[in-house]
Amino acid sequence: MCARLSQLTRHLSRPLANYSNVSTVAASRSPFGPSIMSTSAAEDRSKRMIHTAGCLIIGDEVLGGKTVDTNSAHFAKYCFLLGMNLKRIEVIGDDEAEIGEAARRMSENYDFVVTSGGIGPTHDDITYESIAKAFKLPLKLHDDALKRMKALSKPHPSQKNFSWDVPSPALDAKLRMVKLPIDESRDESNQVLFVDDSLWVPISVVNGNIHILPGIPRLFTQLLDGLKPLLIPRLENPEGKGVYRILFSTPMAESEVAGYLTKLAAEVEPKGVKVGSYPRWGRKRNSVTLVGKDKNYMESLVPQIEKGVDGVRVEREEDADESDDDANNG
């Protein structure tokens, strides 16, 4: 799968004129039968407030160690900054049954779900078809996505004779990337999102809350950034300020401050604040964190925590290390 990354990047990254975002929805029901989830439930999922999130990384190359997953780490930071509680990250292979099971379960359990990987042009890119099958949806050639692809795609040097008008295996492969799961009983505007005019690739949204993204890190992050304005109105904090983290550096061993931190955690838990303790192997100092949404309350705790752990508040873990080094060199 990795061999196609540079080719897919070329397809997705040229500037684009402003196309219409959606196609007109057909009124007919899916020949695949009724969707596994009701239309009303899917609509509710697409509009309700977002509290929890899940991330599904798909690809044999990740499980085999060929590709290092960075998308889940980026998504974790994305959720933190927006105040979404990321509850689960899973990595699974290119297996239809596993993709379908994980997608259904995450859609049921979390408000906002993203998948990464498996939407390229080759035989092992099966995310669209697996999720479509899981929710009993047809794969539909999306006209606007195809128009955008044609406008953006630059043929690979090996495809000198490629034509959009002449049937070929290469054309079939490209069309795989614009055959999307569509619930024909719902408005397509909620199912196919174009969030970045520089990219042809859509975000396919299934069952109201599963957002299917490419695995290429640059495209994954760019599309998430484009999606952000659509998410902010559905967050607890409409300004999207998210969660706050206060970091402390302490010279004390974790076992030495464990008792104090246990009492502190019980004290702040009713306020929705979490206390963390993290060893830093090979360094003289360890880290303690406060994480929560009540900034004023958390700020009020700083003096007592500094005293309780015999430490100092820092912006970066290594900040207090530098002061230690200066003292040792003085």
N, C-alpha and C positions, 0 to 999 in steps of 0.2 A: 504493500500500500504506500509505503514511503516514496517509492520511485515516481509516483505521480504528483508529488507535492509541488515541484517547481512548475509543472505544466498547469496544474489547477490554479496556482497563484497568478500565472499570466492571464488565465481566463477571467479572473475576478477583479483585477486592479486598475483598469484604465478608466479615465473620467467618463462621465455619462450625462446625457441630456436628461431632463426631468420627466420620466415616464409616470403615467398614472399608477397608483399603488396596487390596484386590485382589478380583478375581472368581475363581470356580472355573474352572480350565482345562478346556477340552474335550479329550477324548482323541483325537479324530479328527485326521487329517493335513490339511494345508492343501490346498484344491482348486487352489491355484496350483502344486502340485508341491513336491518337497522343497526345503528352504531351501538357498540357495547355499552357506551354511556349515553344517557339521554341528552337531547339537545339543550334542554333547560339547565341541566347540571353543567354542561360544557360552557354555556353562556355565563353561568354564575362563576365558574372558575376563572373565566377571562376578565371578570370585572371586580371580584371581591378584593378586600384588603389583603396585602401580602405580609405575612408574619414569618413564614418558614420557607426554606428553599432546599432543593436537592440537586445534585450534580451527577450525571452519568457519563463516564468516559468510556468510549467504545473503540476497541481496536486490538487485534491480535498482536500488533507490533508493540503496543504498550506492555501487554502481559509478557511478551517475549523478551523485553529489555532492549529492543531495537530503537524504540522511541521513548524519550523521557517526557512524561506528562508535565507540562507547565500550566495547562489551562485550568486545572482544578485549583491550583494555588492562586492564580489570578482571580478566579471566580470567588474564592474565599475572601480575598481582600475587597472585591467588588461588593459582596454581600455585607461585609462589616461596615464599609463606608456608607451604605444605604440603610443600615439598620435592619437588614433581613437576617433571621436566625438560620444560618446554614446548618442543617441537621445531619446531612449524610452526603458522602462522596463514594461512589462505587466505580470500579474499573472492571469491565467485562469484555469478552472477546467478540468477534464477528460471528455471533451465533443467534439465529433468528429467535429461538425459543427464549434464550436468556435476555435478549434485548426487549422482547415483548413483555415478559414477566416483570422485568425491572421498570419498564416504562409505566405499566399499569399500576404497579405498587407505589411508585413515587408520585404519580399523578393523584392517587387517592390520598397519600399521606402528607403531601406538602403543597403549599400554595403556588410556588414558582419553581419550575423544574427546567434545567437545561441539559441537553445532550451535546457531546462533542465527538465528532468523527463519523466516518462511514457514509459520507454523502458524495463521494467522488464518482468517477466514470467507470470503475472497473468492477469485476465480478464480485469482489469481496466487500464492496460498498453496499451494504444491505440495510442501513438504518431506516431509510424512508419506507422500504417495503415491509420491514419487520414491524415497525410501529403501525403502519397502515393495517397490516394483518391483525395485530393485537387489538385494534379498536374497530375492526370490521369495516374499514374504509377503502375506497378505491384509490389507486394512484392515477392522478389526472395530469396530463401535459398542461402546464400553466403558461398561457399565452404571453402574459407580460414578462414572466421570467425568461421565456425564450427570446422575446424581443430584446430584452436587456443583455442577454448572453450574446446575441448576434452583434449588438452594438459594441460590446466590450471585448469579445474574444479575439485574440490574435493567434492565428494558427501556429502550431509548433513548426520549427524549421523542417522537421521530418514529414510535415503534411502539406507539401507544396501544391498538391492537386486537390486539396480538400475543398468541397463545396457544400453550402447549406442546402442546395437544391438537388443534390445527387445522393441517392441512398448509398450508405457505406457503413462498415462496422464502426468507423470513427464517429460518424454522425449519430449512430445508435448510442454509442458510449456517451457522447455529449448530452443527448436527450435524457439519459438516465438522471442527470442532475437537475432537471426541471420537471420531472414527474413527481408530484407532491401528494401526500395524503390529504384528501379533501372530503369533508362532511358536506354533502350537497344539500342538506336540509338547513345549513347555516350560511350566513353571509361570509363570503371569502375574505372580506376586509379584516376580519378577526383571525383569519387562519393563515394568511400569507402577508408578511410584513416586509417592506423594503425600507430600511432605516438608514441607508447610506447611499447617496447618489453616486458615489465613486465605485460601487460594487453592484454587480448584477445579482449576486446570490441573495435569496430571500431568507428570512427566518420563518420556517414552517412551524405553525402552532397547532398542536393536536390536543383534543379534549380540553381546550381552553387554557391549559397551563404548561404543556410540554413544549419547549422551545428548542427546535433542532438546529444546531449550529455546526459549522465545519470544524475539523480538528486542527487545521493549520493555525498556529498560535496568533499570528498577526491578524488573520481574518476573524478569529474567535473574539479577540479583544476589541477589534474595530466594530463588530456588530453589537457586542454588548454595550459599548459606549453609545452607539446609535439608538439602542433600545431604552436607555436610561430615561429620557424624557417621558416615555410612555408608562414607566413604572412609578415614577415619583408621586403622581397623584394617588396611587394606591398604597402608599407607605404611611405608617403611623405619623411620621414627621413629614409633612408635605414639602418641606424644603430639602428633603433627602439628606439631612445632616448625619443620620445614622447613629452609630455607637461610638462612645468615647473610651479611650484607653489611657490610663495613667501608669507610668512605669517608675519603679523604684530599684535602686541598686543597693545591695547590702553585702557587707563583708562576712555576715554570719552564715554558718552552715544551715542547710535546709532543716536538718533535724533540730537545730537550736531554735528556729523560729516557728516550727511546725505547730506547737501548742498555741502560740499567739494567733497564727493565721487561721487555725481551726475555729477559734472563738470569733475572730473578725468575720470569717465567712458566714457564720451563723447569724451574726449581727446585721450584716448588709444584705443577706439573701432576700428578706421581705421587700427590699427596695429595688429588687431586680439587678443587683450588682454582684458580680462574680470576682472571687479572689484567686489568683494564679501564682504558683511558685515554680521557678525554672532554674535548674542547675546549669552552670556554664563550665563544662569540663576544661581544665587547663587554665582557668582564670581564677583570680583571687576573690571575685565577687559573683554573687548570684542575683537573680532578678525576681521581683515580685510585681504583680500587675493587679490593677482594678479595671474591670470592664463593665460598662453599663450605659444607660441613656440619661440618667439624672446627673448632669454635669455639676450642678451646684452642690448637690449632696456629696458627690465624689470629691470635689475640691475641699469640702469641709473636713474630710477625713485625712488629708495629706499630713498635717502636723503630727497627729497621733500615730500614723503608720510609720513615718520617718523615725519616730521615737521607738516604736514597737519593734522595728527590725534593725535599729541602729544604722539606718541608711539614709539615702538622699534621693529626692526625685530627680529623674533624668529624662532627656528626650530620646537618647539612644542608649542601648545597653552598655556600649563601650565608653560612654562619657566619663563615668567615675573611674574606669580603668586608667584613663589618661591622667587623672589627678593623682592616682596612686603612683603611676610611673614618674610623674614630676616630683613627688615627695621623695621617692627612692633615689632620684638623681640629684636632689638638693644638698 
